[in-house]
Amino acid sequence: MPRPPAICSHLGEIRQVEPSGRGCKECLEMGDTWVHLRECLSCGHVGCCDSSKNKHATKHFHQTKHPIMKSVEPGEDWRWCYVDEVFLE
């Protein structure tokens, strides 16, 4: 039986945002590295993904409760809602 489509109740919180930088804001400040980058669609904060040791994108969600982020990796076009735990394509 096919799964029902993913439902996110936070799409209304997506804003037109400018990225906070060309890399993970916190990693750049501390002189560290990352694996992949994610951008908050509420404020534009750019943080590193959960495959990175610092997991700054997830930490940003826990601090701000901004629900949706998107991948900013070349060739990737998806979003993730932390609250509803769904991928949005």
VOKOL-130323 format. One record per residue (C-alpha): residue number from 1; residue in one letter; x negated, y negated, z negated. Coordinates in nm, 2 decimals, always signed. Layout:
<r nr="NUM" rest="a" u="X" v="Y" w="Z"/>
...
This chain:
<r nr="1" rest="m" u="+0.00" v="+0.00" w="+0.00"/>
<r nr="2" rest="p" u="-0.15" v="-0.34" w="+0.10"/>
<r nr="3" rest="r" u="-0.23" v="-0.59" w="-0.18"/>
<r nr="4" rest="p" u="-0.02" v="-0.90" w="-0.20"/>
<r nr="5" rest="p" u="-0.19" v="-1.22" w="-0.08"/>
<r nr="6" rest="a" u="-0.40" v="-1.40" w="-0.34"/>
<r nr="7" rest="i" u="-0.21" v="-1.68" w="-0.51"/>
<r nr="8" rest="c" u="-0.37" v="-1.99" w="-0.66"/>
<r nr="9" rest="s" u="-0.17" v="-2.24" w="-0.85"/>
<r nr="10" rest="h" u="-0.45" v="-2.50" w="-0.85"/>
<r nr="11" rest="l" u="-0.47" v="-2.60" w="-0.49"/>
<r nr="12" rest="g" u="-0.32" v="-2.94" w="-0.59"/>
<r nr="13" rest="e" u="-0.64" v="-3.02" w="-0.78"/>
<r nr="14" rest="i" u="-0.86" v="-3.01" w="-0.47"/>
<r nr="15" rest="r" u="-0.99" v="-3.36" w="-0.39"/>
<r nr="16" rest="q" u="-1.20" v="-3.53" w="-0.12"/>
<r nr="17" rest="v" u="-1.54" v="-3.52" w="-0.29"/>
<r nr="18" rest="e" u="-1.89" v="-3.61" w="-0.22"/>
<r nr="19" rest="p" u="-2.15" v="-3.35" w="-0.32"/>
<r nr="20" rest="s" u="-2.36" v="-3.45" w="-0.62"/>
<r nr="21" rest="g" u="-2.68" v="-3.36" w="-0.43"/>
<r nr="22" rest="r" u="-2.85" v="-3.12" w="-0.19"/>
<r nr="23" rest="g" u="-2.92" v="-2.87" w="-0.46"/>
<r nr="24" rest="c" u="-2.81" v="-2.75" w="-0.80"/>
<r nr="25" rest="k" u="-2.80" v="-3.07" w="-1.01"/>
<r nr="26" rest="e" u="-2.91" v="-2.91" w="-1.34"/>
<r nr="27" rest="c" u="-3.18" v="-2.68" w="-1.18"/>
<r nr="28" rest="l" u="-3.33" v="-2.98" w="-1.00"/>
<r nr="29" rest="e" u="-3.34" v="-3.18" w="-1.33"/>
<r nr="30" rest="m" u="-3.52" v="-2.89" w="-1.51"/>
<r nr="31" rest="g" u="-3.75" v="-2.80" w="-1.22"/>
<r nr="32" rest="d" u="-3.59" v="-2.45" w="-1.17"/>
<r nr="33" rest="t" u="-3.47" v="-2.26" w="-0.87"/>
<r nr="34" rest="w" u="-3.14" v="-2.10" w="-0.76"/>
<r nr="35" rest="v" u="-3.00" v="-1.84" w="-0.52"/>
<r nr="36" rest="h" u="-2.69" v="-1.99" w="-0.37"/>
<r nr="37" rest="l" u="-2.50" v="-2.32" w="-0.42"/>
<r nr="38" rest="r" u="-2.13" v="-2.39" w="-0.51"/>
<r nr="39" rest="e" u="-1.95" v="-2.73" w="-0.50"/>
<r nr="40" rest="c" u="-1.67" v="-2.82" w="-0.73"/>
<r nr="41" rest="l" u="-1.37" v="-2.94" w="-0.54"/>
<r nr="42" rest="s" u="-1.24" v="-3.16" w="-0.82"/>
<r nr="43" rest="c" u="-1.56" v="-3.38" w="-0.86"/>
<r nr="44" rest="g" u="-1.83" v="-3.27" w="-0.61"/>
<r nr="45" rest="h" u="-2.07" v="-3.12" w="-0.87"/>
<r nr="46" rest="v" u="-2.31" v="-2.89" w="-0.70"/>
<r nr="47" rest="g" u="-2.43" v="-2.60" w="-0.91"/>
<r nr="48" rest="c" u="-2.60" v="-2.26" w="-0.87"/>
<r nr="49" rest="c" u="-2.40" v="-1.94" w="-0.83"/>
<r nr="50" rest="d" u="-2.37" v="-1.65" w="-1.07"/>
<r nr="51" rest="s" u="-2.65" v="-1.46" w="-0.89"/>
<r nr="52" rest="s" u="-2.88" v="-1.74" w="-1.00"/>
<r nr="53" rest="k" u="-3.02" v="-1.71" w="-1.35"/>
<r nr="54" rest="n" u="-2.87" v="-2.04" w="-1.48"/>
<r nr="55" rest="k" u="-2.52" v="-2.00" w="-1.34"/>
<r nr="56" rest="h" u="-2.46" v="-2.37" w="-1.35"/>
<r nr="57" rest="a" u="-2.14" v="-2.36" w="-1.13"/>
<r nr="58" rest="t" u="-1.97" v="-2.14" w="-1.38"/>
<r nr="59" rest="k" u="-2.10" v="-2.35" w="-1.67"/>
<r nr="60" rest="h" u="-1.96" v="-2.65" w="-1.50"/>
<r nr="61" rest="f" u="-1.61" v="-2.48" w="-1.49"/>
<r nr="62" rest="h" u="-1.63" v="-2.39" w="-1.86"/>
<r nr="63" rest="q" u="-1.73" v="-2.75" w="-1.95"/>
<r nr="64" rest="t" u="-1.48" v="-2.93" w="-1.73"/>
<r nr="65" rest="k" u="-1.20" v="-2.68" w="-1.65"/>
<r nr="66" rest="h" u="-1.22" v="-2.79" w="-1.28"/>
<r nr="67" rest="p" u="-1.07" v="-2.47" w="-1.13"/>
<r nr="68" rest="i" u="-1.18" v="-2.44" w="-0.77"/>
<r nr="69" rest="m" u="-1.53" v="-2.44" w="-0.62"/>
<r nr="70" rest="k" u="-1.65" v="-2.36" w="-0.27"/>
<r nr="71" rest="s" u="-1.96" v="-2.20" w="-0.13"/>
<r nr="72" rest="v" u="-2.19" v="-2.45" w="+0.04"/>
<r nr="73" rest="e" u="-2.40" v="-2.18" w="+0.20"/>
<r nr="74" rest="p" u="-2.44" v="-2.20" w="+0.58"/>
<r nr="75" rest="g" u="-2.19" v="-1.97" w="+0.75"/>
<r nr="76" rest="e" u="-1.98" v="-1.92" w="+0.44"/>
<r nr="77" rest="d" u="-1.62" v="-2.07" w="+0.43"/>
<r nr="78" rest="w" u="-1.45" v="-1.95" w="+0.11"/>
<r nr="79" rest="r" u="-1.33" v="-2.09" w="-0.22"/>
<r nr="80" rest="w" u="-1.29" v="-1.94" w="-0.57"/>
<r nr="81" rest="c" u="-1.04" v="-2.03" w="-0.84"/>
<r nr="82" rest="y" u="-1.19" v="-1.96" w="-1.18"/>
<r nr="83" rest="v" u="-0.85" v="-1.98" w="-1.35"/>
<r nr="84" rest="d" u="-0.65" v="-1.74" w="-1.12"/>
<r nr="85" rest="e" u="-0.97" v="-1.54" w="-1.04"/>
<r nr="86" rest="v" u="-0.89" v="-1.53" w="-0.66"/>
<r nr="87" rest="f" u="-1.09" v="-1.59" w="-0.35"/>
<r nr="88" rest="l" u="-0.93" v="-1.83" w="-0.10"/>
<r nr="89" rest="e" u="-1.03" v="-1.81" w="+0.26"/>
